[in-house]
């Protein structure tokens, strides 16, 4: 078992930028972009009086 002094000297562990964090940020950006496209299309269709 390690003592407290030895535990303080341990270097390593997870980095700030893990693959899970990068994936979550990429998905968030994709979701925001898709929401912007949907809103832009809705505004465009409203302004020009078009519908599907």
mmCIF file of the C-alpha atoms, coordinates in Angstrom:
data_MODEL
# 
_entry.id   MODEL 
# 
loop_
_atom_site.group_PDB 
_atom_site.id 
_atom_site.type_symbol 
_atom_site.label_atom_id 
_atom_site.label_alt_id 
_atom_site.label_comp_id 
_atom_site.label_asym_id 
_atom_site.label_entity_id 
_atom_site.label_seq_id 
_atom_site.pdbx_PDB_ins_code 
_atom_site.Cartn_x 
_atom_site.Cartn_y 
_atom_site.Cartn_z 
_atom_site.occupancy 
_atom_site.B_iso_or_equiv 
_atom_site.pdbx_formal_charge 
_atom_site.auth_seq_id 
_atom_site.auth_comp_id 
_atom_site.auth_asym_id 
_atom_site.auth_atom_id 
_atom_site.pdbx_PDB_model_num 
ATOM 1  C CA . UNK A 1 1  ? 0.000   0.000  0.000   1.00 0.00 ? 1  UNK A CA 1 
ATOM 2  C CA . UNK A 1 2  ? 1.286   3.469  -0.861  1.00 0.00 ? 2  UNK A CA 1 
ATOM 3  C CA . UNK A 1 3  ? 1.736   6.140  1.758   1.00 0.00 ? 3  UNK A CA 1 
ATOM 4  C CA . UNK A 1 4  ? 0.254   9.604  1.378   1.00 0.00 ? 4  UNK A CA 1 
ATOM 5  C CA . UNK A 1 5  ? 3.667   11.008 0.443   1.00 0.00 ? 5  UNK A CA 1 
ATOM 6  C CA . UNK A 1 6  ? 4.065   8.420  -2.337  1.00 0.00 ? 6  UNK A CA 1 
ATOM 7  C CA . UNK A 1 7  ? 0.553   9.081  -3.640  1.00 0.00 ? 7  UNK A CA 1 
ATOM 8  C CA . UNK A 1 8  ? 1.327   12.803 -3.993  1.00 0.00 ? 8  UNK A CA 1 
ATOM 9  C CA . UNK A 1 9  ? 4.277   11.933 -6.228  1.00 0.00 ? 9  UNK A CA 1 
ATOM 10 C CA . UNK A 1 10 ? 2.258   9.799  -8.650  1.00 0.00 ? 10 UNK A CA 1 
ATOM 11 C CA . UNK A 1 11 ? 2.220   11.381 -12.120 1.00 0.00 ? 11 UNK A CA 1 
ATOM 12 C CA . UNK A 1 12 ? -0.254  10.357 -14.773 1.00 0.00 ? 12 UNK A CA 1 
ATOM 13 C CA . UNK A 1 13 ? -3.928  9.677  -15.129 1.00 0.00 ? 13 UNK A CA 1 
ATOM 14 C CA . UNK A 1 14 ? -6.540  11.006 -17.483 1.00 0.00 ? 14 UNK A CA 1 
ATOM 15 C CA . UNK A 1 15 ? -5.744  14.037 -19.552 1.00 0.00 ? 15 UNK A CA 1 
ATOM 16 C CA . UNK A 1 16 ? -8.071  16.999 -19.825 1.00 0.00 ? 16 UNK A CA 1 
ATOM 17 C CA . UNK A 1 17 ? -8.922  16.190 -23.458 1.00 0.00 ? 17 UNK A CA 1 
ATOM 18 C CA . UNK A 1 18 ? -10.138 12.626 -23.554 1.00 0.00 ? 18 UNK A CA 1 
ATOM 19 C CA . UNK A 1 19 ? -11.760 10.997 -26.557 1.00 0.00 ? 19 UNK A CA 1 
ATOM 20 C CA . UNK A 1 20 ? -15.111 11.042 -24.781 1.00 0.00 ? 20 UNK A CA 1 
ATOM 21 C CA . UNK A 1 21 ? -14.918 14.797 -24.230 1.00 0.00 ? 21 UNK A CA 1 
ATOM 22 C CA . UNK A 1 22 ? -13.900 15.464 -27.841 1.00 0.00 ? 22 UNK A CA 1 
ATOM 23 C CA . UNK A 1 23 ? -16.748 13.266 -29.085 1.00 0.00 ? 23 UNK A CA 1 
ATOM 24 C CA . UNK A 1 24 ? -19.277 15.050 -26.857 1.00 0.00 ? 24 UNK A CA 1 
ATOM 25 C CA . UNK A 1 25 ? -18.130 18.484 -28.034 1.00 0.00 ? 25 UNK A CA 1 
ATOM 26 C CA . UNK A 1 26 ? -18.279 17.389 -31.685 1.00 0.00 ? 26 UNK A CA 1 
ATOM 27 C CA . UNK A 1 27 ? -21.807 16.058 -31.231 1.00 0.00 ? 27 UNK A CA 1 
ATOM 28 C CA . UNK A 1 28 ? -22.847 19.287 -29.487 1.00 0.00 ? 28 UNK A CA 1 
ATOM 29 C CA . UNK A 1 29 ? -21.506 21.389 -32.352 1.00 0.00 ? 29 UNK A CA 1 
ATOM 30 C CA . UNK A 1 30 ? -23.265 19.132 -34.867 1.00 0.00 ? 30 UNK A CA 1 
ATOM 31 C CA . UNK A 1 31 ? -26.549 19.456 -32.970 1.00 0.00 ? 31 UNK A CA 1 
ATOM 32 C CA . UNK A 1 32 ? -26.285 23.252 -32.791 1.00 0.00 ? 32 UNK A CA 1 
ATOM 33 C CA . UNK A 1 33 ? -25.473 23.444 -36.512 1.00 0.00 ? 33 UNK A CA 1 
ATOM 34 C CA . UNK A 1 34 ? -28.463 21.254 -37.377 1.00 0.00 ? 34 UNK A CA 1 
ATOM 35 C CA . UNK A 1 35 ? -30.761 23.381 -35.204 1.00 0.00 ? 35 UNK A CA 1 
ATOM 36 C CA . UNK A 1 36 ? -29.472 26.484 -36.995 1.00 0.00 ? 36 UNK A CA 1 
ATOM 37 C CA . UNK A 1 37 ? -30.173 24.916 -40.393 1.00 0.00 ? 37 UNK A CA 1 
ATOM 38 C CA . UNK A 1 38 ? -33.701 23.990 -39.350 1.00 0.00 ? 38 UNK A CA 1 
ATOM 39 C CA . UNK A 1 39 ? -34.382 27.474 -37.986 1.00 0.00 ? 39 UNK A CA 1 
ATOM 40 C CA . UNK A 1 40 ? -32.916 29.122 -41.073 1.00 0.00 ? 40 UNK A CA 1 
ATOM 41 C CA . UNK A 1 41 ? -35.016 26.965 -43.375 1.00 0.00 ? 41 UNK A CA 1 
ATOM 42 C CA . UNK A 1 42 ? -38.157 27.742 -41.383 1.00 0.00 ? 42 UNK A CA 1 
ATOM 43 C CA . UNK A 1 43 ? -37.484 31.484 -41.511 1.00 0.00 ? 43 UNK A CA 1 
ATOM 44 C CA . UNK A 1 44 ? -36.693 31.335 -45.232 1.00 0.00 ? 44 UNK A CA 1 
ATOM 45 C CA . UNK A 1 45 ? -39.882 29.397 -45.988 1.00 0.00 ? 45 UNK A CA 1 
ATOM 46 C CA . UNK A 1 46 ? -41.944 31.814 -43.855 1.00 0.00 ? 46 UNK A CA 1 
ATOM 47 C CA . UNK A 1 47 ? -40.513 34.916 -45.539 1.00 0.00 ? 47 UNK A CA 1 
ATOM 48 C CA . UNK A 1 48 ? -41.041 33.606 -49.072 1.00 0.00 ? 48 UNK A CA 1 
ATOM 49 C CA . UNK A 1 49 ? -44.380 31.973 -48.289 1.00 0.00 ? 49 UNK A CA 1 
ATOM 50 C CA . UNK A 1 50 ? -43.340 28.500 -49.368 1.00 0.00 ? 50 UNK A CA 1 
ATOM 51 C CA . UNK A 1 51 ? -44.314 25.195 -47.815 1.00 0.00 ? 51 UNK A CA 1 
ATOM 52 C CA . UNK A 1 52 ? -43.502 21.549 -48.365 1.00 0.00 ? 52 UNK A CA 1 
# 
